[in-house]
Amino acid sequence: MKITADTNFLVSATQWDNSVAYKILVKLIKLDAEIFTTKEILNEFSEVLQRDFEYNEEETNAIIGKVMDFVILVEPKERLDVVKEDSDDNKILECAIASKSEYILTYDNHLLNLKEFRAVKIVRPDEIADSL
């Protein structure tokens, strides 16, 4: 299974041990699913950790280091302009296309409203639970 993890999925999965995202992440890792991200997504993740959770740079780097243990970094070749309402969301689609992901896991409504993009299903983490 090939998954692109949105920033908000990574935040939920790493900050709350009882979250659905955390439980799904643990299952994905046990199933040896391929979980993809990009430098741009990780940079956004880092910014959110520092801004919203008040982690310092050292703490943020430690969290990113743990995430790097289970993700595969890809470099998108194609730049997209699909999500007009929030152009930052396009980096998630770019990652999914570059990695040939089957799913994007997200809580972002701009992405969820698409439902699917180029055969990549865009779902909330709880929607994939039954498939695992």
ZISULRA-V115381 format. One record per residue. N is the residue number from 1. RES is the residue in three letters. PSI is psi in degrees with one decimal (999 if undefined). BURIAL is 1 if it has 9 or more other C-alpha atoms within 8 Angstrom, else 0. Layout:
BEGIN
N&RES&PSI&BURIAL ; N&RES&PSI&BURIAL
END
This chain:
BEGIN
1&MET&134.5&0 ; 2&LYS&125.5&1 ; 3&ILE&136.9&1 ; 4&THR&126.8&1 ; 5&ALA&119.0&1 ; 6&ASP&159.7&1 ; 7&THR&-44.9&1 ; 8&ASN&-27.7&1 ; 9&PHE&-45.6&1 ; 10&LEU&-41.3&1 ; 11&VAL&-51.5&1 ; 12&SER&-41.4&1 ; 13&ALA&-28.1&1 ; 14&THR&-15.9&1 ; 15&GLN&-18.2&0 ; 16&TRP&108.2&0 ; 17&ASP&-22.6&0 ; 18&ASN&5.6&0 ; 19&SER&154.8&1 ; 20&VAL&-41.8&1 ; 21&ALA&-42.6&1 ; 22&TYR&-47.2&1 ; 23&LYS&-40.1&1 ; 24&ILE&-42.5&1 ; 25&LEU&-45.9&1 ; 26&VAL&-44.6&0 ; 27&LYS&-44.0&1 ; 28&LEU&-42.1&1 ; 29&ILE&-43.5&1 ; 30&LYS&-32.3&0 ; 31&LEU&2.2&0 ; 32&ASP&34.8&0 ; 33&ALA&151.0&1 ; 34&GLU&119.4&1 ; 35&ILE&120.0&1 ; 36&PHE&150.4&1 ; 37&THR&177.1&1 ; 38&THR&168.3&1 ; 39&LYS&-38.3&1 ; 40&GLU&-41.9&0 ; 41&ILE&-43.6&1 ; 42&LEU&-35.5&1 ; 43&ASN&-42.4&0 ; 44&GLU&-42.7&1 ; 45&PHE&-45.9&1 ; 46&SER&-44.5&1 ; 47&GLU&-42.9&0 ; 48&VAL&-42.9&1 ; 49&LEU&-41.9&1 ; 50&GLN&-41.6&1 ; 51&ARG&-50.0&0 ; 52&ASP&-23.6&0 ; 53&PHE&-2.2&0 ; 54&GLU&34.8&0 ; 55&TYR&147.0&1 ; 56&ASN&178.1&0 ; 57&GLU&-41.1&0 ; 58&GLU&-44.9&0 ; 59&GLU&-41.4&0 ; 60&THR&-44.1&1 ; 61&ASN&-34.9&1 ; 62&ALA&-40.9&0 ; 63&ILE&-44.8&1 ; 64&ILE&-40.0&1 ; 65&GLY&-41.8&0 ; 66&LYS&-40.2&0 ; 67&VAL&-38.7&0 ; 68&MET&-18.5&0 ; 69&ASP&-23.1&0 ; 70&PHE&-0.2&0 ; 71&VAL&160.8&1 ; 72&ILE&124.4&1 ; 73&LEU&129.2&0 ; 74&VAL&157.7&1 ; 75&GLU&105.6&0 ; 76&PRO&139.0&1 ; 77&LYS&-24.6&0 ; 78&GLU&130.7&0 ; 79&ARG&133.3&0 ; 80&LEU&154.4&0 ; 81&ASP&62.5&0 ; 82&VAL&-46.8&0 ; 83&VAL&100.6&1 ; 84&LYS&-34.2&0 ; 85&GLU&-28.1&0 ; 86&ASP&91.7&0 ; 87&SER&-21.8&1 ; 88&ASP&-26.7&0 ; 89&ASP&-19.3&1 ; 90&ASN&-28.2&1 ; 91&LYS&-27.4&1 ; 92&ILE&-44.3&1 ; 93&LEU&-40.4&1 ; 94&GLU&-41.2&1 ; 95&CYS&-45.0&1 ; 96&ALA&-40.8&1 ; 97&ILE&-45.1&1 ; 98&ALA&-34.2&1 ; 99&SER&-5.5&1 ; 100&LYS&40.4&0 ; 101&SER&152.1&1 ; 102&GLU&-30.2&1 ; 103&TYR&149.4&1 ; 104&ILE&125.9&1 ; 105&LEU&121.6&1 ; 106&THR&159.5&1 ; 107&TYR&3.9&1 ; 108&ASP&120.6&0 ; 109&ASN&-32.5&0 ; 110&HIS&-41.6&1 ; 111&LEU&-44.1&1 ; 112&LEU&-33.7&1 ; 113&ASN&-25.7&0 ; 114&LEU&-30.9&0 ; 115&LYS&-40.9&1 ; 116&GLU&146.3&0 ; 117&PHE&118.9&1 ; 118&ARG&49.7&0 ; 119&ALA&6.9&0 ; 120&VAL&120.0&1 ; 121&LYS&134.0&1 ; 122&ILE&112.5&1 ; 123&VAL&157.9&1 ; 124&ARG&150.1&1 ; 125&PRO&-39.5&1 ; 126&ASP&-22.8&0 ; 127&GLU&-20.9&0 ; 128&ILE&-11.7&1 ; 129&ALA&-42.9&0 ; 130&ASP&-21.0&0 ; 131&SER&-12.0&0 ; 132&LEU&999&0
END
